[in-house]
Amino acid sequence: MRLFILLAGLLLSTTLHAQTAPAPPLQKPVAGRIERLDNVASQLVEPRLVDVWLPANYDGKRRFAVLYMHDGQMLFDSTTTWNHQAWNVDDVVTRLRQAGQLQDVIVVGVWNAGARRHPNYFPQKPFEQLTKAQRDTVQQQLRQAGRSPEAFQPNSDAYLRYLVTELKPLIDRKYRVYPDQVHTFVAGSSMGGLISMYALCEYPQVFGGAACLSTHWPGTFTLRNNPMPEAFLSYLRTHLPDPRTHRLYFDCGDQTLDALYPAIQRRVDAVVQERGYTPRSWQTRYVPGANHSEQAWNRRLADPLGFLLGK
């Protein structure tokens, strides 16, 4: 009985601690304001925070375009991030708007799910096309990198269904936005770049364009004996959407983790060009000396924003 009481007390203490654990601090933008959607419930993936940035001219009357961005906790305020860096998306959008270079847009920052980030963002169909031996190789490489101690299975198809069938309808109801494909975009960096590419290919009727910065084409963290780049290239050859109705932006640097990307990005660019994309529908940029960081992405964010959302 004493053991039962002790265990019951421990369980109650743990439950109360979970219920009273402080929420992550709200990001404070330099311009506009942020509204937080707390732990948006989902039947498909883990609940997560969503920070919606509304520019100063958002009045709830005129309709705005929508940019969905992954890794939402890293977008607006460096004082709240783990590495004290942020994209400062609000600064860049505000500057471009004030210069008359950008259409009206709100930014939906979808937080990642921590330890589940990699399987959430890892394009599922290319992985599932691998042989068992190749999947085992990917699993081993991720385990060696400390990213997947358990059996690795991407669930990015469920994550994208969450974005499209659960989160987007909520945003369309709550905010004065255009719900159509022409005004709906997706963006991210690293694994967020991969899932942005995948979102455009899987849901071309929903997203009109994708910005993929420092796209993590290896999927794992080595190029040696890695089947994923070829799998992604094969997927793109058959799944890229119509270049007449979609826009696609890629870039990469060549320092730190970005050093893995340039050679693969050149092969991706060749596939994109083969599929009929032209400078009107596709932009790719190589930035020598740029590393893999929010500061680097901030410095070139104006390029994809202008390409996707420019007037």
Salt bridges, closest charged atoms under 4 A:
GLU35 OE2 - ARG33 NH2 3.64
GLU46 OE1 - ARG48 NH2 2.94
GLU46 OE2 - ARG116 NE 2.97
ASP51 OD1 - ARG36 NE 2.85
ASP71 OD1 - ARG117 NE 2.78
ASP104 OD2 - ARG62 NH1 2.47
ASP104 OD1 - ARG97 NH2 2.84
ASP136 OD2 - LYS132 NZ 2.98
ASP157 OD2 - LYS125 NZ 3.19
ASP172 OD2 - LYS168 NZ 2.81
ASP180 OD1 - HIS183 ND1 2.90
GLU202 OE1 - LYS125 NZ 2.91
GLU230 OE2 - ARG267 NH1 2.65
ASP242 OD2 - ARG244 NH2 2.69
ASP251 OD2 - ARG300 NE 2.66
ASP258 OD1 - HIS292 ND1 2.60
ASP258 OD2 - ARG300 NH2 3.92
ASP303 OD2 - ARG285 NH1 2.23
